[in-house]
Amino acid sequence: MGGTGGVVRDHLGSWIVGFSCKVKVVNAHHAELLALLYGLNLAQKININHLSMLLLMGGSTMKHIMREANSIADILAKYGRKTMDPNMPMNKLFVFEASPSFTLKALEGDANGTISFRLVPFCMDEPTI
């Protein structure tokens, strides 16, 4: 079991809408693709219908941001995975119209340009074939 989450922000980085979802995923890439799908569907539901047209015409950009620079989406995904909230059953999108309290510290960090780092293990073992 895993979680996925995301946030839609305006051009200034202000919160428009966020979401979390408890999902059954195969791997992290699967969770990322589900987050993209849920985010695009949610954007369309809240009448951000021009999103795909802007992307096609080059008037806007969509980009994947690693979790170190996108802590809000990472926090929302973890919430989806870990929550015991009975209002969030498997594969049901939980929508946050305002930023939830558990994201406020990360939002403040974003506003201040705080950088976070992730430790990645380094392995010197020879690959086995």
Short mmCIF file of the C-alpha atoms (twelve columns), coordinates in Angstrom:
data_MODEL
# 
_entry.id   MODEL 
# 
loop_
_atom_site.group_PDB 
_atom_site.id 
_atom_site.type_symbol 
_atom_site.label_atom_id 
_atom_site.label_alt_id 
_atom_site.label_comp_id 
_atom_site.label_asym_id 
_atom_site.label_seq_id 
_atom_site.Cartn_x 
_atom_site.Cartn_y 
_atom_site.Cartn_z 
_atom_site.pdbx_PDB_model_num 
ATOM 1   C CA . MET A 1   0.000   0.000   0.000   1 
ATOM 2   C CA . GLY A 2   1.188   3.504   -0.738  1 
ATOM 3   C CA . GLY A 3   0.051   7.059   -1.029  1 
ATOM 4   C CA . THR A 4   0.009   9.786   -3.565  1 
ATOM 5   C CA . GLY A 5   -0.576  13.483  -3.272  1 
ATOM 6   C CA . GLY A 6   -0.085  16.773  -4.977  1 
ATOM 7   C CA . VAL A 7   -0.816  20.439  -4.995  1 
ATOM 8   C CA . VAL A 8   -1.964  22.864  -7.672  1 
ATOM 9   C CA . ARG A 9   -0.476  26.318  -7.216  1 
ATOM 10  C CA . ASP A 10  -0.777  29.565  -9.096  1 
ATOM 11  C CA . HIS A 11  2.102   31.394  -10.780 1 
ATOM 12  C CA . LEU A 12  3.096   32.946  -7.437  1 
ATOM 13  C CA . GLY A 13  3.211   29.582  -5.673  1 
ATOM 14  C CA . SER A 14  0.000   30.188  -3.732  1 
ATOM 15  C CA . TRP A 15  -2.190  27.221  -2.862  1 
ATOM 16  C CA . ILE A 16  -5.130  26.580  -5.186  1 
ATOM 17  C CA . VAL A 17  -5.997  23.003  -4.229  1 
ATOM 18  C CA . GLY A 18  -4.219  19.928  -2.898  1 
ATOM 19  C CA . PHE A 19  -5.009  16.252  -2.610  1 
ATOM 20  C CA . SER A 20  -4.028  12.991  -0.945  1 
ATOM 21  C CA . CYS A 21  -5.000  9.470   -1.807  1 
ATOM 22  C CA . LYS A 22  -4.327  6.046   -0.307  1 
ATOM 23  C CA . VAL A 23  -3.465  3.780   -3.250  1 
ATOM 24  C CA . LYS A 24  -2.182  0.332   -4.029  1 
ATOM 25  C CA . VAL A 25  0.901   0.868   -6.165  1 
ATOM 26  C CA . VAL A 26  3.599   -1.300  -7.683  1 
ATOM 27  C CA . ASN A 27  6.448   1.204   -7.229  1 
ATOM 28  C CA . ALA A 28  7.267   4.898   -6.850  1 
ATOM 29  C CA . HIS A 29  6.873   5.569   -10.586 1 
ATOM 30  C CA . HIS A 30  3.353   4.169   -10.427 1 
ATOM 31  C CA . ALA A 31  2.546   6.522   -7.529  1 
ATOM 32  C CA . GLU A 32  3.992   9.498   -9.458  1 
ATOM 33  C CA . LEU A 33  1.888   8.708   -12.532 1 
ATOM 34  C CA . LEU A 34  -1.240  8.374   -10.402 1 
ATOM 35  C CA . ALA A 35  -0.463  11.734  -8.776  1 
ATOM 36  C CA . LEU A 36  -0.163  13.336  -12.229 1 
ATOM 37  C CA . LEU A 37  -3.435  11.757  -13.360 1 
ATOM 38  C CA . TYR A 38  -5.294  12.757  -10.178 1 
ATOM 39  C CA . GLY A 39  -3.841  16.270  -10.328 1 
ATOM 40  C CA . LEU A 40  -4.865  16.839  -13.944 1 
ATOM 41  C CA . ASN A 41  -8.361  15.444  -13.285 1 
ATOM 42  C CA . LEU A 42  -8.726  17.648  -10.211 1 
ATOM 43  C CA . ALA A 43  -7.530  20.723  -12.128 1 
ATOM 44  C CA . GLN A 44  -10.175 20.045  -14.763 1 
ATOM 45  C CA . LYS A 45  -12.880 19.583  -12.097 1 
ATOM 46  C CA . ILE A 46  -12.090 22.998  -10.625 1 
ATOM 47  C CA . ASN A 47  -12.303 24.565  -14.079 1 
ATOM 48  C CA . ILE A 48  -8.640  24.895  -14.913 1 
ATOM 49  C CA . ASN A 49  -9.656  23.614  -18.334 1 
ATOM 50  C CA . HIS A 50  -7.132  25.661  -20.247 1 
ATOM 51  C CA . LEU A 51  -4.210  23.732  -18.728 1 
ATOM 52  C CA . SER A 52  -3.662  21.277  -21.587 1 
ATOM 53  C CA . MET A 53  -4.202  24.008  -24.191 1 
ATOM 54  C CA . LEU A 54  -1.593  26.233  -22.518 1 
ATOM 55  C CA . LEU A 55  0.873   23.369  -22.478 1 
ATOM 56  C CA . LEU A 56  0.304   22.589  -26.158 1 
ATOM 57  C CA . MET A 57  0.677   26.218  -27.185 1 
ATOM 58  C CA . GLY A 58  3.798   26.786  -25.091 1 
ATOM 59  C CA . GLY A 59  2.113   29.412  -22.902 1 
ATOM 60  C CA . SER A 60  2.805   27.531  -19.704 1 
ATOM 61  C CA . THR A 61  4.971   24.757  -18.412 1 
ATOM 62  C CA . MET A 62  4.381   21.644  -16.421 1 
ATOM 63  C CA . LYS A 63  7.339   20.084  -14.699 1 
ATOM 64  C CA . HIS A 64  8.144   17.325  -12.286 1 
ATOM 65  C CA . ILE A 65  9.905   18.574  -9.201  1 
ATOM 66  C CA . MET A 66  11.906  16.219  -6.997  1 
ATOM 67  C CA . ARG A 67  10.584  15.773  -3.468  1 
ATOM 68  C CA . GLU A 68  13.406  17.824  -1.923  1 
ATOM 69  C CA . ALA A 69  12.070  20.906  -3.720  1 
ATOM 70  C CA . ASN A 70  8.409   19.873  -3.559  1 
ATOM 71  C CA . SER A 71  7.958   18.998  0.076   1 
ATOM 72  C CA . ILE A 72  4.241   19.828  0.029   1 
ATOM 73  C CA . ALA A 73  3.424   17.075  -2.487  1 
ATOM 74  C CA . ASP A 74  5.675   14.675  -0.575  1 
ATOM 75  C CA . ILE A 75  3.904   15.490  2.709   1 
ATOM 76  C CA . LEU A 76  0.475   15.033  1.087   1 
ATOM 77  C CA . ALA A 77  1.550   11.677  -0.398  1 
ATOM 78  C CA . LYS A 78  2.835   10.500  2.989   1 
ATOM 79  C CA . TYR A 79  -0.431  11.600  4.575   1 
ATOM 80  C CA . GLY A 80  -2.312  9.512   2.017   1 
ATOM 81  C CA . ARG A 81  -0.157  6.491   2.790   1 
ATOM 82  C CA . LYS A 82  -0.120  6.771   6.588   1 
ATOM 83  C CA . THR A 83  -3.487  8.222   7.533   1 
ATOM 84  C CA . MET A 84  -5.971  6.133   9.441   1 
ATOM 85  C CA . ASP A 85  -8.726  8.667   8.647   1 
ATOM 86  C CA . PRO A 86  -11.895 6.665   7.882   1 
ATOM 87  C CA . ASN A 87  -12.905 9.391   5.415   1 
ATOM 88  C CA . MET A 88  -9.981  8.368   3.205   1 
ATOM 89  C CA . PRO A 89  -10.643 4.846   1.942   1 
ATOM 90  C CA . MET A 90  -8.437  3.212   -0.694  1 
ATOM 91  C CA . ASN A 91  -8.404  4.993   -4.090  1 
ATOM 92  C CA . LYS A 92  -10.661 7.856   -2.953  1 
ATOM 93  C CA . LEU A 93  -9.224  11.316  -3.517  1 
ATOM 94  C CA . PHE A 94  -9.245  13.525  -0.432  1 
ATOM 95  C CA . VAL A 95  -9.240  17.172  -1.565  1 
ATOM 96  C CA . PHE A 96  -7.824  20.076  0.467   1 
ATOM 97  C CA . GLU A 97  -9.298  23.382  -0.680  1 
ATOM 98  C CA . ALA A 98  -7.021  25.169  1.770   1 
ATOM 99  C CA . SER A 99  -3.594  24.114  2.944   1 
ATOM 100 C CA . PRO A 100 -3.955  21.679  5.855   1 
ATOM 101 C CA . SER A 101 -2.184  22.544  9.106   1 
ATOM 102 C CA . PHE A 102 0.355   19.740  8.693   1 
ATOM 103 C CA . THR A 103 1.728   21.474  5.555   1 
ATOM 104 C CA . LEU A 104 2.152   24.974  7.031   1 
ATOM 105 C CA . LYS A 105 5.811   24.580  8.063   1 
ATOM 106 C CA . ALA A 106 6.727   23.351  4.566   1 
ATOM 107 C CA . LEU A 107 4.757   26.190  2.949   1 
ATOM 108 C CA . GLU A 108 6.669   28.660  5.094   1 
ATOM 109 C CA . GLY A 109 9.932   27.002  4.041   1 
ATOM 110 C CA . ASP A 110 8.929   27.311  0.382   1 
ATOM 111 C CA . ALA A 111 8.162   31.009  0.831   1 
ATOM 112 C CA . ASN A 112 11.571  31.531  2.480   1 
ATOM 113 C CA . GLY A 113 13.450  29.535  -0.171  1 
ATOM 114 C CA . THR A 114 14.523  26.832  2.291   1 
ATOM 115 C CA . ILE A 115 16.392  23.977  0.651   1 
ATOM 116 C CA . SER A 116 16.056  20.416  1.911   1 
ATOM 117 C CA . PHE A 117 18.373  17.548  1.180   1 
ATOM 118 C CA . ARG A 118 17.913  13.794  1.065   1 
ATOM 119 C CA . LEU A 119 20.581  11.292  2.051   1 
ATOM 120 C CA . VAL A 120 20.966  8.613   -0.589  1 
ATOM 121 C CA . PRO A 121 22.922  5.465   0.288   1 
ATOM 122 C CA . PHE A 122 25.999  4.853   -1.785  1 
ATOM 123 C CA . CYS A 123 26.885  1.267   -2.558  1 
ATOM 124 C CA . MET A 124 30.379  0.162   -3.614  1 
ATOM 125 C CA . ASP A 125 29.431  -3.484  -4.182  1 
ATOM 126 C CA . GLU A 126 30.075  -5.007  -7.584  1 
ATOM 127 C CA . PRO A 127 26.892  -5.692  -9.520  1 
ATOM 128 C CA . THR A 128 26.026  -9.345  -9.898  1 
ATOM 129 C CA . ILE A 129 25.061  -10.641 -13.290 1 
# 
